Amino acid sequence: MAETPDTPPAPSNVVDLAAARRGEASAGPSEKGPPPAHDGGADAPKEGKGGKREKKIDWGRYSYMLENFVLIYPTDTAWDRDKRKQVKIANMAHMFGADYVRMWKGSADRKTIDEEDLVFDPTLTCGPEAINLYDGLSVAPVPAKDGECDVMLELLRHLCSRCDSGVTNADDVMEWVLRWLALPFQKRGAKMATALVFHGPQGTGKNLFFDVIRDMYGKYGVMVGQTEIEEKYNGWVSAKQLAVCNEVVSRQELYHHKNRLKWMIDAPKIPIRTMHTDTRWESNWCNFVFISNENKPLVLEVGDRRHLVVYTPTPEDRGLYDRVRAFLKDGGATKFLDYLIRYPMGDFHEHTKPLMTEAKEELISLGMSPDERFMAEWLDGYLHLPLRVCSAEQLYRAFQRWCQSAGERYVPPRASFTTTAKRWAMERLERDQNGTRLPPCLSYKIVNFPNQPTASSYRSARIWIPRGSGPLNGVTEGEWALGAVEAFEADLGRFLRARDTLDDHPPPPHGSKKGGGDGSVSSGA
């Protein structure tokens, strides 16, 4: 069911803070009378001792502190019920005075919770002993008439319009996005295991659209940038349900941040680090949207299952943005919230896999290392080099030539290249027409050659074998491998001498193969 704003009950038995600050006579939290029961503590102000001027104790202020502040053990902080935030005990003295803080600390009536009982739980399933940082959304939906939110859908459709390709279509992507946005409102506290990435030219309406979604969460929504992502202190993510990350660019020297972002997207708990406080762990209910004008807003890996990527078109010039602003000015955000709450979900859930868009394929390709890109282009048939049995030394020579043609300045050593290539081949997922997972596209093994002095000076070699390749008609593996390697040498020579080693179009990292291997050395599976 849709969530309705929750109003926390007012703290009972609490003295008015304004009156306590003014020093008005207040004997207790409700009616005037004798002070509430307390022991005062050893540090309570003394009255009339040693002939000194008596200190008047404001019992109203003291009672307010007892009712309003909760010690978070074993930290040096307390929970302020009135302002609903965590404060350092040392700073309480600036507001109430050091004597009253000492009285509060020494009182047997002081309330205390364990650090683990300060939680953020939008599902409202935490126990009664816990202090919940979540107290409900402040934005309430307003029933929308049929077609009233069409201008917001028109804006989203414009943002997704470039998804019409041979890989996906815009309507499917738009529906996936709407369900992703709607689920946390329909299912309180839904933590999405995926994130949205919208990038493209300036002025297309990305911020205009997602600012509306962020504002629906009120104080539980936040907009952050590269500075917050790189900062070691991450208090900004505490008690948040939506983070819109604006212009988070994964520069070459910041590739290590990709693992932090991956963790924040799907980790059930995350450490919260703020200045001058101990690290504490908090349940992660934050969902992430990344928006950028850059071509490479994030680094995505082959096989990524966390991101839906949309590359937006150029700005619309038919007054769409003015109509959206007019709709929002007239209370449109609350109506669009109602639209999302009522949006049909089908079988969509928190772990539904994102669609593979053409923009995502390109982003994955940009994030590949040179070794991975070479292997992808070779296996997908985008090199002027047939996919057939070869030695590790031969393939590395081809890789060196490819790096020269592709403008790669850093060429990893052969051992590093071979290790990366083996892992890439093992992790590349391919399925047949029935959806059955196929064996690895390449295998790597040591093969002993026959003892033929005229054939080769090597007795064994490390061999790359494409899937389905093998000896035929009773030929031994060594004889077959030796002949295949010698045959590949001619193809390699042409590849090394060629002016252009690449075809005109870069390969999609998850597309079907453009070309295959040479059937002369294949058993055909």
N, C-alpha and C positions, 0 to 999 in steps of 0.2 A: 504493500500500500504506500501511497505517497506520504512523505513526512510533513507534518505540520509543525510550525515553530513551537518550541518548548519554552515555557517561562518558568525558570527555577523558583521554588518557593522562597519567600523572603526569610532571612535568618530570624529565628524566634529569639526572644529574650535578649535583644541587642539595644544598647543605649544609643541615642542619636549622636553621631560623631560631631556634627556641627555644634551641638550644645556642649559636648565634652570639651571641644577646643575653646569655646568661649568661657569655660570655667563656670557655667551656670550650675547651681546646686542641683545635683541629680543623685539621689540615693541609690538608685538601682535601675534596671532596664525597663521597668514598667511604671509602677506608682512610686511616689515619693515616700520615703520611710527609711528604716535603718539600712546600712550597707549590706550587700550580699555576703553570705558566709565565705570566709577565706582565711588563710593563715597569715597572709601578709608577707611571709618570707623573712629571712634574716636581713635582707637588703631593703626592706620597706623603710620609707622616710620616718625618722623618729620625731616625736613631738615633745618639745620642752626639755630636752636632755642637755645637762651642763649649762643651763641658763641661756642657751642659744635661742634665737628666735624660732618659734615653732613653724614647721613646714605643714602647710595644709595639704592633705591628700584629697585629690579629686577622684572619689570612688566611682563616679560615672565613667571617667576616662579609663580607669583600671578595669571596670566591668566590661567596657566595650572591647578592650584588648583580650580579655579572657574569652569572650564570646566570638570575636571576629578572627583571631589569628590562631592558626594551627601549626605547631612545630612539625617540620618534616625531618624525621630522624633517619640517619645520623648526620644530616647536612646542617649547615649554618644558615638555613633559610626557613621561612614560614609561608603558609598560604594565607593570603588576604581574602577572606570570604566576600567582603564588600566590593572590592575592586576586581576580584577574581583573577589574581595573578600572584606569582611567586616573588617574594621580597627577601632581601638579606636582613637578618636580625639586627646587624650593626646599623643598618639604615633606618630601622624603626625608631631608633633613639632620636633622629632628627625630627621626627613627627611628634613623638609622645614624650620624649625625655628619657635619659638613661636610667633614672630611678624607677620609672614605671616599667621599663623593659626588664630591669632586674627583678622587680616584683613579679612580673608575668612569668619570667623564666623559672623563678623559684616556687611558684604556686602549685599546689597539688591539684588545683582545678584546671590547669592549663591542658588544652587538648593537643594530642600528639597522634601522628600517623607514621607508619613506615614509609620510606622512600618509594617502595614498590606500589604503594596505594595511591600515589598521585598519577592518574592515568588519563589518557585521551581515548574515549570510547564512544564514537557516534552511534553504535548499536544499542547503547544504554543497557548493556547486560552485566556491567561491573557490579560488585557487591555493594551493600549500603555503607560499608566501612570505608570505601574508597572516595577520594575527591576526584570528580570527573571534570577535566578541562572543557568538555563539550556541554553546552547548555542549550542546544537547539539553534536552528537557523532563524535569522531575524527577518528574512524575506519570505513573505507568504504569497502563494500563487493566487492569481485572479482569473476566474473562468474566462477563457477566450472563445469567441465565436468562430464558427467555421470560416476558414480563409483569412482570419484576422492576422495570423502570423506568417502569411505567405511571403512577406517581404524579407523576413529572416531566412526562410527557406531559399528564396531567390539568391540571397547573398551567399549562402552555403553552396548552392548549386554552381554559382559563378566560381567560387574558390576551387571546387572539385571538377570544373569543366574539362581540364586537360587530362583527366583520368580516362577519358574515352580513347581507348587504344586497343591493340590486339590482345592486351593482357587483361584489362578490366574495363568496366564502363562506369561513367560518372554516377549513375543512379545507385548502383551497388555500393560504391564508396560512400556516397552521401548517406545512404541508409545505415551503413556500418558506423559512421561517425555519429549520427543522431542516436543510435542505440547506445553507443559508448558514453555519450553525454547524459543520456536519460537514466541509465541503470542506477547510478548513485542516488538519484532523487527518488526512484521507485523502490529501491532496496536500500534502506538506511545504512550508510557506512560501507557500501560496496567498494572494495579495493581492487581496481583494475590491474591485471598483470601485464597490461600493454600501455602504450603511450601514443599520442598523436604527434605527428611532425608535419607542419605546414610551412613551406618555404617557397620563395619566389620573388618577383619584382616588388619594389616599394609601392605603397598606395593601393594595394589590391583589396584591402578590407580585412586582413587577418586580425589585426588588433581590434578593429571595430567589432568583429564577431565574438572573439574570445574574451574581450573585456566584459561583455554582457554575461557570459557564463561564469567568469570569476566572481563578478559582483553578486551573483545569485547565492554564493556561499558566505557573503558578508565577511566577517573577521576570519573565517576558515578558508578564504581564498587569498592568494598572494601572487604578485608579479615579481620575478627575480631576473637577474642578468648574469653575465659571465663572472662578475665580481663575487656574487653570492655563491655560485657553483664552485669557484676555486677557493673561497675562504675556508679556513679550517673550522671556524665557528659556524654552526648551521642552525642556530636558534630559529631562523626564519621558517624552517620546515616543521617546527613543533606545533601541534594542534592545528594542522592544516589538512583540508580535504582536496584542494585543487591548487596546483602551482603552474602558472603560465610562465615558461622560461623564454624570455625575449632575447634574441640575438645571442644565443649560446653557441659560439663558434668553436669547433674543435680544431684549433690550429695544430700544426705538425708537432710542436713541442708540448702539446696538451693531450696527447693520445691517452695518457694514463688516466685522464678523467672519465673516459668512457666506461670503465669498470665501476666507478663511483655512481655514475648515472644509472647503469644497469641495475646496480644493487638497490638504489633508491626506488626504482620502479616496482620491483617485485619482492623486496625483503619484508618479512612480517614484522620485524622490529628494527629500529635504527637508533644509533647513539645520538643524543642531543648534547651538543657542546656549546656552551656560552661562556663569555669572558668572566673570569673570577668565580666560576662555579664548577662543581664536580660534574663529570660526565654522567648522564643518566640515560636509561634505555626507555624508549617509548614505542608503543604499537604504531605501525606505519599505515595510515589510512589516506595518504596523499596520492592523488592521481596527477599525471604530468602531461602537459601540452607544450611542445616546443615550436616556436614561430621564429622565422628568420628571413632576411633578404639575401642570405648567402647561398651559393651553390652547394656548399658542403657544411650544413649546420651541425651535423653529428657524424661520428664514425660508426658505421654499421658493419657487422661481420657477416660473412657468408652463413646462411642458415638462420639469420636473425628471426626471432619469433616475438619480439617485443614491440615493434613499431609499425604503425600505419603511416606511410609517407605520401604526402600530396604536394605536387609542384603546382603552384597557383599561376594563373594567366596574368596578362597585363591588366592594368586598372580598367574598370568598366566606365563608360562615358555616357550612360543614358539616365543619369540622375539617381541611380540605385542607392548610393551612399546617403544622399539627402533624404530619400524616403525612409531609409533605415533609421537615421537620426530622429526624424519626425515621429516615427513609430515608438522609439525608445523614450522620447521626451513626453509622450502621452501615456506613460506607464507600460510600455510594451514589454519590458523585461519580465514583469510579473506574469504577463499573459503567455510569454514564450516559456516560462517555467511551468505553467499549467499545461502547455502543449507537450513538453518533455515528460511530465508526470503521466500523461495519458498516452504516450507514444507506444505502439505495439512492439513487443520485444521478441516475439517468436521464440527461438531456442537460444537466443543470445545470452551469454553469461560472462563472468569476470575473466575467464580463461579462453574465450573465443579467439582463435588465431586471426591476426590481421590479414587483410587481403594483400597479395603481392602486386603492387602497382609498378608501372614502368619507372616512375620516379624513385621507388625503393630500389629497383634493380640497378639504376644508375648510381644511386648513393652507395650501395654495397660495392659496386665496381670501383668507385673513387676511393673507398676505404681499404681496398686490397693492397697487400704488399706486392712488390715486383714479382716475387716468386709465385704468389697465388694468381696474379693476373696472367702471367705467362702460362701457367698450367691450365687456367680456364680457357684461354684463347686456343691453346693446342688441342684440348679435348673437345672443344666446341667447333673445331674446324675452321678457325679464323686465321690460321697461319698457313703459309705456303710450305707446310711440312706435314707429311702424312702421319696419321696416328697408327703407329706400328711398333713392333718390338725394337728396342734399342738399348744400348748400355747407358749406365749412369753418366759416364764420361761424355758420351755423345750428346745426351740431352743437356748437360751443363754447357757444352760448347754452343749449342743452339740457343740456350738462355742468354749467354754472354752476347751473342749477335743480336738477339731480340732487345736486350737492354740498350745496346748502341742505337738501334733503329727507333726505339720508343723514347729515347732521351733520358733514360734512368742513369743518374750519375753514380749512384752507389750500387755496386754489384757484390752481393754477398758471396762468401767463399763456398766451394762446392759442397762441403759437409753440411753447412747451414742450409743451402738450397735443397739438398736431398732430403734433409729432415723435414723441412717445411712442406716439400712436395709430397712426401709420404703421408704426413698428417692430413694435408688437404685432400688427397685422393681417398683416404679412409673416411673422412667426415663428409664428403660430398654425397648427398642423398639423391638417389634416382629410383624411380619406380616404373614398372611396366604398365601396359594399358589397363590391367586389372587392379592396379594400385599396390601390387606386391613389391616390396623393396628388393632392389637388385643388388648383387654383390658389388664390391668396390670397383670403380671404373678402371683402376690400375692396381697391379700388384708389383711388389719389389722383392727380388730374391737373388741369391747367388747361384749361378749355374756353372757347372764344370764343363769345359769344352773338351772335345776329343783330342787326343795327342796326334796332331797333324802339323808337322813343322812348317809346311808351306802355307798353312792356312792362317796361323796367328802365333804371335810370340807369347800370348797369355794362355794359361791353363784354365782360368776361371774368370768370371766377370760378374759385376752387379748389374742385373737386368731389370728394365721396366717392361711389364707385360700387360697390354690392354686386356680388358675383360673379353672372354670368348676366344682368345688366341691360344694356340697350342700345337704340338707336333701332329702330323698326319701320317697315315699309312705305315705305322711301325717305325718311324724315324725316332731316334733317341732324342731326349730333351736337349742334350748338349749339341748334337749335330744340327737340330732345328734352330736353336738359339744362335749358334755360330753363323749359320747361313743368313738368319734374319738381321743380325748385327752388321754383317758385311753388306747386305743389300741396303740397309738404312744409311750406310756411309755415303752412298751415291746421292741419296736424297738430301742428306745433310750438307754435302758439298754444294749442291745447287742453292740451298737455303743460305749458306754462308756467303755465297757470291752474289746473291740477289740484291738489287738496289733497295727494294721495299720488301720486307719480310711479312708485312701485315696486309690483310684485306682492308677495304675502305671503311668498313663499319665495325665498331667495337662490339664485342659479344655481350649479351645479357648473361649475368652470372648464374641464372637459374633457367636459362632457356634450353630448348632442345638443341642437339648437336646440328651444326650446319653441314658437317662432313664427317666421314668415318675413316676407319683405318684401311690399310691395304689388305684386300682379301687373300693375297698370295701367301700370307703368313698366318692366316686366321682359320681356326677350325669351324667358325660360324656358330660358336657356343654349342 
